[in-house]
Amino acid sequence: MAKSVPVTTANEESMRTAETLSQALPFMHKYAGETFVIKYGGHAMGDEALAEIFARDVALLKQVGINPIVVHGGGPQISDMLNRLNVKASFVDGLRVTDRTTVEIVEMVLSGSINKQIAAAINRVGGKAIGLSGKDAGLVFAKKLHRTQRDPDSNIERILDLGFVGEPDVVNAQVLQTFVKSDVIPVIAPVASGRHGETYNINADTMAGAIAAAMRARRLLLLTDVPGVIAKDKNLLTSLNAAEVKELIADGTIGGGMIPKVTTCLEAVENGVSAAVILDGRVPHAILLEIFTDSGVGTLIEPA
C-alpha cells in the first residue's frame, strides 16, 4: 500500500535537508583538494551504528573533493584478544608493554582484522577504501620508543623498556600522494617496520600526527571519547593556540590522558599541519559537523 505524509511535513523535511546542503557548500569549496587525516578509535569504533555513520561520512568527504586518510586504533580489541589467548599485558604511562608474542597479536588484530573491517565498511557505502599498515610500500619506518621514569625515592631516572613499541621515524608521503590523486581512501593500521625488519606497535594518535605532518594536511582530526579540551569551569574550549595549550598543561587544566593527545596536536601544527581538532567520535556525524559548520564540535588547536 502506498505511504503518505502530510504535504507540510514532507516540505519541511526537504527544506531542512536543502538548507543544510546549502550551508555546507562554502566549506566544500574552501576544503576542496585538501588532505584531512582522521584518527579513528575509541568507543565509536565498537558501535555498529556509529561505525556505519563514520564510513558514510568518510566516503562523502572523498566524494566532495576532500582527501581523507584514516588512521585507526584498536586498544580494546587488542586487550580482548590477549585475554582470550591468556596473554598478560601491562601498561606504562598508557603505553602497552609489547614483547615479541604480544606484537604478533597486535599486528594480527590491527592489520588483519580491524583494518579490513573499516575498509570494507567504507566500500559497502560506496567509497573505495584500501587497508594498509605502515609496512606496506615502505609507508612508515619506525624506531624504538624510549621512555624514562624518575624514581620518587632516589630521584634517579631509569630507562623503561617497552619492548616493540615504536614511533614513526620516516613517513613516505609519496605513497599516500598516489591515493590522494585517485579516488581511493587509505585506511592505515599503526604498525610499522624498523630498519632491521622488526615490527613495532605505534600509538594511533602518534601515527596519525606523523602522517598529517608529512602530508602537510589541512586538518588532523582526533576522534576521542570526550568532547574536547574542558576548562576548569567544565565548559568546552572550542579554540586554542599552541601557547595557550602549554599554559593549560602548566596550570593543570589539561592533564591525564588528554596530555598526549594535545601534545600530538602541538607537534602536528608545529610541523606543517594547518590545525588539529580533538572531538567526540561518539557524536553522530562529528566529522561533518566539525568540517562543514562555523562552530564545529570539538577543540581546534592552531599554531601560536
Buried (B, 14 or more C-beta within 10 A) or exposed (E): EEEEEEEEEEEEEEEEEEEEEEEBEEBBEEBEEBBBBBBBBBEBBEBEEBBBBBBBBBBBBBEBEBBBBBBBBBBEBBBEBBEEEEBEBEEEEEBBBBBEEBBBBBBEBBBEBBBBBBBEBBBEBEBBBBBBBBBBEBBBBBBBBEEEEEEEEEEEEEEBEBBBBBBBBBBBBEBBBEBBEEEBBBBBBBBBBBEEEBBBBBBBBBBBBBBBBBBEBBBBBBBBEBBBBBEEEEEBBBBBBBEBBBEBBEEEBBEEEBBBBBBBBBBBBEBEBBBBBBBBBBBBBBBBBBBBEEEBBBBBBBBE
